[in-house]
Amino acid sequence: MSNLIPISDARATLPELVEKVNEGLERVVITVNGKPKVVMVSMEELESLEETAEVLATPDIKKDIARSRKQIKRGDFVTLSDLK
């Protein structure tokens, strides 16, 4: 969920906004003259988005995931306890 907030309000309530974004994993869109300019997201959400983008940028990742799912369905995998 995104909340639109004018930059003047963001400036006045920055500590509360930081807490809201960090705790609730919400996005805050800061506007200037009524136009969206920046988005505040928590570090956790940013890291998650970056990891997702990195995975999706991997060539043939969809094929690899599909192949892995088929292997799991066939039981063709090694469990952690088997590795020990």
N, C-alpha and C positions, 0 to 999 in steps of 0.2 A: 504494500500500500504506500502510495506517495502522498505527501502533504505539500501543497504550494504555500510558500511563506515569502513575503517581501523581504528584501535584504535588510531594511530598517528593523523589522521585527526579529529577524535572525540575529542581528547585531545586539539587540536589546536582551535577547533570551538565549544567547549562545550556550551557556552551561546547561540549561534545561534541554535544549535541542540535542546536545551531545549525549546527555543521559538517555533521552528518548530513543535516539538512533541506536545507541550502544545496547541498551537493555531490550528494546522491543524489536530490534532488527528491522526497523522501518526506514524508509528512504524519505529524505526531505529535499524537495526541489526549491531552491532559492531563486527568486525572481528579481529582476531589475527592470523597473518601468513596466511591470506586468508581464515581462517575457522570461521564460525559464532560462537560467544561465548556468547553474551548477547543481550538482546533486550531492547530498551528504549520505554516505552509507557507513556502516560499522566496518571496522577492520576485518572482522570475521566474514562479513558478506563480501567485501572486496577480495579477500584471499580466495574465497569459494568461487567467485566469478572468474578470477584470474586462472585458477586451477582448471575450471571447466573450459575456458577458452584455450588453454594450453593443450588439454586432452583433445578437444575438437580439432585443433590445428594439426594433430598427428596424422600423417598420411595413412589412409586405409583403416582408420580406427574403427569405423562401423563394421567393416568386414572382420576385424580381429575380435570385436565384441560378440558378433554373431557366431563366430567359430568357437569362442570360449563358452557361450551359452549351450551350444550343441554338445561340446565336450562334457560339460557339467551334467546335462540330461542323460548322456550315455554312461555317466559314472567314471569318466576318464579324467581323474584328477587325483592329487595327493593332498591329504589333510595335514594340518600342522602337527598333529600327534604322530603321523607317519614319518615326518621329517626328523623327529626327535629320536 
